[in-house]
Structures are given as structure tokens and as C-alpha cells.
């Protein structure tokens, strides 16, 4: 979905965007995702002990795939003079176990305009090329560290009796 690089106006240079965000505990089961310019609230549904003040992380994950596909399809439509009015991407998903995860995502692109079979095939190819979809199909490496900039916990810190 773009954003990895941007051209500096008037200078022709490319600058790497800072690709960072943070997640902050807000109480209960709510966590806020903060980037340089945006805030997204995540929470759990009431039936799972949350206050339902925002999308669950799983809804946000599936929504990220669907919105990325929508963006790519919208850009394709713009390039081919196809109106984006009424463009919609609907998502359904199922969960899987061992480990617990999203097992299947089904996306339905709703484009209320007729297009030729050739454009349909090309549009679907573009949809499959969206950055978030590709980051799942070709898995991104994910490193998880505890206190990476602080004093790392040692095994003795975790087992010591603190009373």
C-alpha cells in the first residue's frame, strides 16, 4: 500500500519513511495503536471481557487485507477510467486451531460496473498483489523481543522470589 518510500518535492530524492508504530495499554482489554499521524483503538467484544470500544485485533487484521485490496483495486479502476463509486470489499473469515489463528479469509470485491473479461482478470491479479496480501502469502519475518532497549530480564529475574 505504498508509503515505503516517498519522493521529496522539488528535489527528486527518495526518503525512507519511518515505519514505526507503538501499542499502548489503555485498561481492560483496550490497546491503542499509535503511528506518527494516526490512532486506532483495539478492544475485545463484551462477550470476551472487553468493552468493545474498537475493532478486535483480528478484525483489524482482516480489515487491513480488505482495505489494501480495495486500495489496489481502486487504483486500477482509476488507471482504466472505471468509476470507483460503489466499490466495496466485503470480508468473511474463519478461525483455525493448533495454533489459534485466522484460518481462511474470503474477500468479495463489489464493483457495480460491468467490465470486460480481460479487465476482470487483470483486476483480480492486481488485487492479489496488494502489499498486505503479499505479506501473508510470502510471510514477513517477525521478531519479538522483551525490553529490547532496557535491561533484559534474565532467567534468575524471572524465578527469583520478590517477596
C-alpha positions in Angstrom: 0.0 0.0 0.0 2.7 2.4 -0.7 4.3 4.6 2.0 7.6 2.7 2.0 9.3 5.5 0.0 8.3 9.0 -1.0 9.7 11.5 -3.4 10.9 14.7 -1.8 9.1 17.6 -3.6 11.3 19.5 -5.9 14.5 17.6 -5.1 13.9 14.3 -6.8 15.4 12.5 -3.8 13.7 9.4 -2.3 13.5 9.4 1.5 12.7 6.3 3.6 9.6 6.8 5.6 9.9 5.9 9.3 7.9 2.7 9.5 7.2 2.5 13.2 4.2 2.4 15.5 3.5 1.6 19.1 0.8 -0.2 21.0 -0.2 1.2 24.4 -2.3 -0.5 27.1 -5.3 1.7 28.0 -7.0 -0.5 30.6 -9.2 -3.6 30.5 -8.6 -5.2 27.1 -8.1 -2.0 25.2 -4.9 -1.2 23.4 -4.3 1.9 21.2 -2.1 1.7 18.1 -0.2 4.9 17.5 1.7 5.9 14.4 3.2 9.3 13.7 -0.2 10.7 12.5 -2.9 8.2 13.5 -4.5 6.4 16.4 -6.5 3.2 16.2 -8.4 1.7 19.2 -8.4 -2.1 19.5 -10.5 -3.9 22.1 -12.3 -7.2 22.7 -16.0 -7.7 22.4 -18.1 -7.6 25.6 -18.6 -11.4 25.5 -14.8 -11.8 25.6 -14.4 -9.5 28.6 -13.8 -6.3 26.7 -15.7 -3.0 26.4 -16.0 -3.2 22.6 -14.6 0.3 22.1 -12.8 -0.6 18.9 -12.2 -3.4 16.4 -10.6 -6.5 17.8 -7.0 -7.2 16.5 -8.4 -10.0 14.3 -11.0 -7.7 12.8 -8.3 -5.1 12.2 -6.0 -7.8 10.6 -8.8 -8.9 8.2 -9.8 -5.3 7.6 -6.2 -4.5 6.7 -6.2 -7.1 4.0 -9.6 -6.0 2.7 -8.7 -2.3 2.7 -5.4 -2.9 0.9 -7.2 -4.9 -1.8 -9.8 -2.1 -2.0 -7.0 0.5 -2.4 -5.2 -1.6 -5.1 -8.5 -2.2 -7.0 -9.4 1.4 -6.7 -6.1 2.5 -8.2 -6.6 0.0 -11.0 -10.0 1.4 -11.7 -8.7 5.0 -11.7 -6.0 4.0 -14.3 -8.6 2.4 -16.5 -11.2 5.1 -16.2 -13.6 2.9 -14.3 -15.6 4.7 -11.7 -14.8 3.8 -8.1 -18.3 4.9 -7.0 -19.9 1.9 -5.2 -16.6 0.0 -5.0 -16.8 -2.2 -1.9 -14.7 -5.1 -0.5 -16.6 -7.4 1.9 -14.6 -9.9 4.1 -15.6 -13.0 5.9 -13.2 -15.3 7.8 -13.0 -18.4 9.8 -10.7 -19.3 12.6 -8.4 -22.3 12.8 -6.7 -24.1 15.7 -3.3 -25.5 16.5 -2.2 -22.7 16.7 -5.3 -20.4 17.2 -5.3 -18.1 14.1 -7.3 -16.8 11.2 -7.6 -19.9 9.0 -9.3 -18.5 5.9 -10.2 -15.1 4.6 -12.8 -14.8 1.8 -12.9 -11.4 0.1 -15.7 -10.3 -2.3 -14.9 -7.3 -4.5 -18.2 -5.5 -5.3 -17.8 -3.3 -8.4 -21.2 -2.2 -9.6 -19.9 -1.5 -13.1 -19.6 -4.0 -16.0 -16.0 -4.7 -17.1 -14.6 -6.9 -19.9 -13.4 -10.4 -19.0 -9.8 -9.2 -19.8 -10.1 -6.3 -17.3 -11.7 -8.6 -14.8 -8.7 -11.0 -15.0 -6.2 -8.1 -14.7 -8.1 -6.5 -11.8 -8.1 -9.8 -9.8 -4.3 -10.1 -10.5 -3.8 -6.6 -9.1 -6.0 -7.4 -6.1 -3.8 -10.4 -5.3 -0.8 -8.2 -5.5 -1.8 -5.9 -2.6 1.0 -5.4 -0.1 -0.8 -6.8 2.9 -2.0 -9.9 1.0 1.6 -10.5 -0.3 2.9 -10.1 3.3 0.8 -13.0 4.3 1.4 -15.2 1.2 5.2 -14.6 1.5 5.3 -14.4 5.3 7.1 -11.5 6.8 9.7 -12.3 9.5 8.5 -11.2 12.9 11.0 -10.8 15.8 9.5 -10.4 19.3 11.9 -9.1 22.0 11.3 -8.3 25.6 12.6 -4.9 26.8 15.0 -4.6 23.8 16.2 -1.1 24.8 16.1 -1.7 28.6 17.8 -4.2 30.9 16.9 -7.6 29.6 15.2 -10.0 32.0 17.5 -12.9 33.0 16.3 -16.4 33.9 17.1 -15.6 37.6 15.0 -12.4 37.4 12.0 -14.5 36.3 12.5 -17.1 39.0 13.6 -15.0 42.0 11.2 -14.7 44.9 10.5 -11.0 45.1 8.7 -11.1 48.5 
